[in-house]
Amino acid sequence: MTVVTDDAPVTDAPVTEEPDTRRLDELLDDLYHGQERISQADIYRRAVAAQLPAQLLTRIAALPEGTYGVDEVADMLGGSVI
């Protein structure tokens, strides 16, 4: 005899690991040295050149076009302002 229940099996949610933000913090520190605001395109180009992880590159690419201060970018991308 088979028992049927309305309870769905419980599974753990997939763990998505956040990327290490040290490389992002280093990039932002280097980018904003002596600069107040930088365009999204410039941030993306430098991030690609620095070979940041794909997950961070995707986040940067998703930023609306415009210029950003270091605190704005750090807040949106999950980095910390150095």
N, C-alpha and C positions, 0 to 999 in steps of 0.2 A: 504494500500500500504506500502511495506517495503522499507526502504531506505538502500542502500548498499554503503559503502564508502571504500576507500583503506586505510584509516587511522586505524592503530591498536590502541586499547585502551592503554592509558598510565597508568602504575602502578608504584608505588614506588618500588625501588629496596629493597630487604630485608636488614634490618640493621643487620650487624654482629658486635657484641660487642667485642671489644678487651678485653682480660682478664686483670685484675688488675695486674700490674707488680710489686707491692710492695713485694709480696711473692717471686717473681723471684729475685728481687734485694737483698732481705735478704738472699736467698739461695746462690747467687753468692758471696756476701760479706763473708758469712760463709765458703763456699768452698775454696775461693781463699785467705783466711787469711794465710799468710806465704807461699803461693804457687804461682808459676809463670804460670804454664800450667797444665791443667787437661784434662784427656781423656774424649771423648764423652760418653763412657760407664759409667765412674764414675759420670759424671754430671747427666746422666739419672737415675742411681741408687739412687742418693741422692734426685733427684726431685721426684721420686716415693715415697721414704720414707717420704718426706716432704708433700706428698699428694697435689702436685701442680695440677691445673686444667688440664683436659684432653687435651685442646687445646695447652697448653704449653708443656705437655708431648709429644704430637705429633710433635711439632716443634723440640724438643730436639732429639727425636728419628730419625728425618729426617736429622740431621746433619751428614755429612760424618765422618767416623771413623778417629780418629786422636786426637791430643791434641790441646787445645785452651787456649789462654790468656783471661783474664776476659773482656777486651775491645772487642775482637773478638766475644765472646759469647753474650755479651750484645747487640752488633750491630745486630747480626743475629736473636736474639730472641726477640728483642724489649725492653730490659731492659735498665737501665741506670747504668753507672759505678759509684759506690759510692766512 
